[in-house]
Amino acid sequence: MHPTLHQLQKELTFALSELPESDLHARSVDRPASWSIFQIVQHLLLTYASTEASFEARLQNKDLKRSAITPGQQIARFFVLRLGWIPIKREAPPAVNPGSASPIPSITAGQILSDLQAALLSMDSILSEAERQFGSSRCQSHFALGSMSVRDWRRFHLVHGRHHIRQIHKLQQIRRT
């Protein structure tokens, strides 16, 4: 696995290991509409699957149609890819929104970690293939950040994962108090 995604996997493992099943579906008392830890993980899995599917399509097409990066996307790219910060109030696109992901009664942190590892390995494989084919060129667009290279995509997923890991830690702290 590429070192950037391996780092993400390690940080997710640390955040989710030994997580009691009772914490998986807990929500913030202050923000009852916020996602549970289970929904955060579902969101991450959906984003990995979405990235993988979009790159599979790009590899089939082999056409590098790069759109110009807008000024707004340049600003967003600076914050996300350079500073490692994702705006808190940004809403997930419908395709990667876990919605009301229904609880799975017997799911464990170990199963969640296994699902995350499998998804990261799968996404890493397709990203590596894209990198072999397209090199360091901007080859695939992100809805908010514009056209990005494979390197940018890996960085995005690390920053995005860390954003949600902070949310997981907050939910765990709330449960402990």
C-alpha positions as CSV (number, residue, x, y, z in Angstrom):
1,M,0.0,0.0,0.0
2,H,1.2,3.5,-0.8
3,P,2.7,5.2,2.3
4,T,0.0,8.0,2.3
5,L,-2.9,5.5,2.4
6,H,-1.0,3.3,4.8
7,Q,-0.7,6.2,7.2
8,L,-4.5,6.7,6.9
9,Q,-5.1,3.0,7.6
10,K,-2.9,3.3,10.7
11,E,-4.7,6.3,12.0
12,L,-8.1,4.8,11.4
13,T,-7.0,1.6,13.2
14,F,-5.8,3.6,16.2
15,A,-9.1,5.6,16.3
16,L,-11.4,2.5,16.0
17,S,-9.5,-0.3,17.7
18,E,-11.1,-1.6,20.8
19,L,-14.2,0.5,20.2
20,P,-17.1,-0.8,22.2
21,E,-20.1,-1.9,20.1
22,S,-22.2,0.5,22.1
23,D,-20.2,3.5,20.8
24,L,-20.8,2.6,17.1
25,H,-24.3,4.1,16.9
26,A,-24.0,6.8,19.5
27,R,-24.6,10.4,18.4
28,S,-23.6,13.7,19.9
29,V,-26.3,14.9,22.4
30,D,-25.6,18.5,21.3
31,R,-26.1,17.6,17.6
32,P,-28.5,14.7,17.3
33,A,-28.6,15.1,13.5
34,S,-24.8,14.4,13.3
35,W,-23.5,11.1,12.1
36,S,-22.7,8.2,14.4
37,I,-19.3,6.5,14.2
38,F,-20.9,3.8,12.2
39,Q,-22.2,6.3,9.7
40,I,-18.8,8.1,9.5
41,V,-17.2,4.7,8.6
42,Q,-20.0,4.1,6.0
43,H,-19.3,7.5,4.5
44,L,-15.5,6.8,4.3
45,L,-16.2,3.4,2.6
46,L,-18.6,5.2,0.1
47,T,-15.9,7.7,-0.7
48,Y,-13.3,5.0,-1.3
49,A,-15.7,3.1,-3.5
50,S,-16.6,6.3,-5.4
51,T,-13.0,7.2,-6.0
52,E,-12.3,3.6,-7.2
53,A,-15.2,3.6,-9.6
54,S,-14.3,7.0,-11.0
55,F,-10.7,5.9,-11.6
56,E,-11.9,2.6,-13.1
57,A,-13.9,4.6,-15.6
58,R,-11.0,6.9,-16.3
59,L,-8.7,4.0,-16.9
60,Q,-11.2,2.5,-19.4
61,N,-11.6,5.8,-21.2
62,K,-7.9,6.6,-21.2
63,D,-8.8,10.1,-22.1
64,L,-7.3,12.9,-20.0
65,K,-10.0,15.6,-20.3
66,R,-8.9,18.1,-17.7
67,S,-11.1,20.9,-16.8
68,A,-9.6,24.2,-15.7
69,I,-9.5,24.7,-12.0
70,T,-11.7,27.6,-10.9
71,P,-10.6,30.2,-8.4
72,G,-12.9,28.7,-5.8
73,Q,-11.4,25.3,-6.4
74,Q,-7.9,26.8,-6.1
75,I,-8.8,28.2,-2.7
76,A,-10.3,24.9,-1.6
77,R,-7.3,22.9,-2.9
78,F,-5.0,25.2,-0.8
79,F,-6.9,24.5,2.4
80,V,-7.4,20.8,1.8
81,L,-4.2,19.7,0.0
82,R,-1.7,22.1,1.4
83,L,-3.0,23.0,4.9
84,G,-4.7,19.6,5.5
85,W,-8.0,21.3,6.6
86,I,-11.5,20.5,5.5
87,P,-14.3,23.0,6.2
88,I,-16.5,21.6,9.0
89,K,-19.9,22.6,7.6
90,R,-19.4,21.1,4.2
91,E,-22.2,18.7,3.4
92,A,-21.4,15.3,1.8
93,P,-22.7,14.7,-1.7
94,P,-25.7,12.4,-1.9
95,A,-23.6,9.6,-3.4
96,V,-21.4,9.3,-0.4
97,N,-23.9,10.3,2.3
98,P,-24.6,7.3,4.6
99,G,-28.1,8.7,5.3
100,S,-29.7,6.7,7.9
101,A,-27.4,3.7,7.6
102,S,-29.2,1.2,9.7
103,P,-27.4,-0.4,12.6
104,I,-25.9,-3.8,12.1
105,P,-26.6,-5.5,15.5
106,S,-23.4,-7.6,15.7
107,I,-20.8,-5.5,13.9
108,T,-17.6,-5.1,15.8
109,A,-14.7,-2.7,15.5
110,G,-12.6,-5.5,14.1
111,Q,-15.1,-6.1,11.3
112,I,-15.2,-2.3,10.6
113,L,-11.4,-2.2,10.5
114,S,-11.3,-5.2,8.1
115,D,-13.8,-3.5,5.8
116,L,-11.8,-0.3,5.8
117,Q,-8.5,-2.1,5.1
118,A,-10.0,-4.0,2.2
119,A,-11.5,-0.8,0.7
120,L,-8.2,1.1,1.1
121,L,-6.3,-1.8,-0.5
122,S,-8.7,-1.9,-3.4
123,M,-8.6,1.9,-3.9
124,D,-4.8,1.9,-3.6
125,S,-4.6,-0.8,-6.3
126,I,-6.6,1.3,-8.8
127,L,-4.8,4.5,-7.9
128,S,-1.5,2.8,-8.5
129,E,-2.7,1.6,-11.9
130,A,-3.8,5.2,-12.7
131,E,-0.4,6.5,-11.6
132,R,1.3,4.0,-13.9
133,Q,-0.9,5.1,-16.8
134,F,-1.1,8.9,-16.2
135,G,2.0,9.6,-14.2
136,S,1.8,12.9,-12.2
137,S,-0.8,14.5,-14.5
138,R,-4.0,15.7,-13.3
139,C,-6.3,12.9,-14.4
140,Q,-9.5,12.8,-12.4
141,S,-11.8,15.6,-11.1
142,H,-13.1,16.0,-7.6
143,F,-16.5,17.7,-7.3
144,A,-15.1,20.5,-5.0
145,L,-11.4,20.5,-5.7
146,G,-11.3,20.1,-9.5
147,S,-8.9,18.1,-11.5
148,M,-6.3,16.3,-9.4
149,S,-3.4,13.9,-9.8
150,V,-3.2,10.5,-8.1
151,R,-0.9,12.1,-5.5
152,D,-3.5,14.8,-4.8
153,W,-6.2,12.1,-4.5
154,R,-4.2,10.2,-1.9
155,R,-3.5,13.4,0.0
156,F,-7.2,14.3,-0.1
157,H,-8.2,10.9,1.3
158,L,-5.7,11.3,4.2
159,V,-6.9,14.8,5.0
160,H,-10.6,13.7,4.7
161,G,-10.0,10.7,6.9
162,R,-8.3,12.8,9.5
163,H,-11.2,15.2,9.5
164,H,-13.5,12.3,10.3
165,I,-11.1,10.7,12.8
166,R,-11.4,14.0,14.8
167,Q,-15.1,13.5,14.8
168,I,-14.8,9.9,16.0
169,H,-12.5,11.0,18.8
170,K,-15.1,13.7,19.9
171,L,-17.9,11.1,19.9
172,Q,-15.8,8.7,22.0
173,Q,-15.0,11.5,24.5
174,I,-18.7,12.4,24.8
175,R,-19.5,8.7,25.5
176,R,-16.9,8.6,28.2
177,T,-18.2,11.6,30.1
